[in-house]
Amino acid sequence: MEILPKVKETLKKLKEKGYLLIVITNQPVIARGLIGEKGIKELNKYINLKLDDLIDKFYVCPHHPHANLKEYRKQCDCRKPLPGMILHGAKEFDIDLNQSYVIGDRISDIIAGKKAGCKTILLETDYSHKKIIGEGFEEIEPDFIVKFLKDCLKII
């Protein structure tokens, strides 16, 4: 596990601006049986330790419509690109989504953020512009595109 350069510093600056930092993540490895929910919780705890406990909460979707494990094989509202985890976090933390940002490196992050009413920032990667095929979502454009997480500080 490696934390990329400037990530911790950027997250710290966002916290100093008063933002909650919430991770919303699909984890199909659970649905495939490659790791359990407990293992993901431990991994997230480790990540947060490496980030000096800057993350306020991790929300994890373990489901996948084609899961190997039957208990995780379902359509749910928490799996991005649906906004279920974002809406749950907004309710739990009393967050104004119109004043919130979803920062992600996949188009599914942007779709979920838009559907929740957030501003969206796409981190450019080799796979960030791939379209979601066959899921019935129209093409949605991010509000902003950045090369590095630290570039978000110019926007937020």
N, C-alpha and C positions, 0 to 999 in steps of 0.2 A: 504494500500500500504506500503510495507516494502522494503527498499533497503538492499540487502544482505551485510554481513560484507565484507569489503575490496573492494567493487565495486567502490565506489566513489574515493578512493585512487588510485586504479588501473587505472581508467579512467583519473584521473589527471596526472598520470605518462605518460600515452600514449600521452596526450596533450602536456606535456613538451617535449616529443620526437618529436613533430611536426606533429603528426597525426591528421587528421580530424576524428571526431567521428560521424558516420552516422548510424541511426537505419533504418533497412529495415524490415518491418513487414506486414504479412498477418493479416487481421482483419475480419474474417468471421462473427464476431458478428454484423458487419454492414449489411452484406448480409442477415443475419437472422432477422434483424429488432430489435435486442436487444439494440442497441445504434446507434445513428446517427454519421455522419462524424464529426459534430461539437463537439459531446461528446468525440470522440477519440482525436480530436485536443486539447480539454481541458485537457484530461487525460495525453497526451504527454507533454503538457505545465507544468502540475503538476509534472510529473516525472522529467522533466528537472530542475525544481525549486529545487526538493529534491537532485538533482545531481549537484547543484551549476552552472547550465547552461553550463555543459560540452559538451552536445550533440549539434553538429552543425546543424543537420537537421534530421527530421523524414520523411521517405517515407512510405506511407500506401497503401496497396492494399485492397480495400473494396469488391472485387469481389469473387464470388464462383460459380462454374458451376452448383450447385444445390441450389442456393440461394432461400430463401423464397420471397424476394423482387425482382420483375422482372427486375428493373433497374440495379441490381447488378449481375444478373444471366447471366454470360458469361465466355467464355474462353478468357483470356487476357495474355499479355506477362509480366505483372507486378507481377502476383501471383507466389511466389516461389513454386516450384523449378525453374521456369524460371527466367532469370537474368534481366528482364526489369527494375526493380527499381534500381539495381546496375548500369546498363548502363546509366540510366537517371542521377543518381547522379554523375557518372564519367564525363559525358558531362557537367553538370551544374557547377561542381567544378574543372574541368580540372584535373582529377585524373588519374594517371598512374596505371591501374589495376594490372599490373605485379608486382608493388611494394606495393600492397595493401593486406590486410588480411580481410577475412570474418570470424567472430567468431560467432558461433551459437550453439544452443543446440538441433537442429533437423537436420536430414539428408537432408531435403529440403533446409536448409541454405547452407550446404556443396555443394550440387548439383548446386545451383544457383551461389555460389562463384566460383566453378570450371568452369562452363559454361561462366562466365564473365572473366576468366583468372586470378583470384586472388589465393593467398595462402589461405588455409582454416584451421581453428582450431575448433574442435568439443569439446564443453563442455559436459562432461559426466553427464547424468541424467538418470532417470528411463526410459525415452522415447527417448533418443538421438539416439539409434541404430535401431529404427524401420524403416523398409523399406517402401518406397512409393509403394503402390500396384496399378497396373492398369494405371499408368500414362506414360508408355513407356520410362522410364528412366533406363539406365543401372546402375548397382551398382557402386557407386563412393566412394572411400575412402578419408577421410580427410588427409591433410598433417601432422597434429598434433592432438593429443587428450590430453586434460587436465581435471583435476578434478575441479579446481576452476579458476575463471577469472584471479586472481592474477598470476596464473601459466603462463599466456600468456606473461607476462613480461620477462620470461626466453627465449622466442622464438622471440619476436618482438624487 
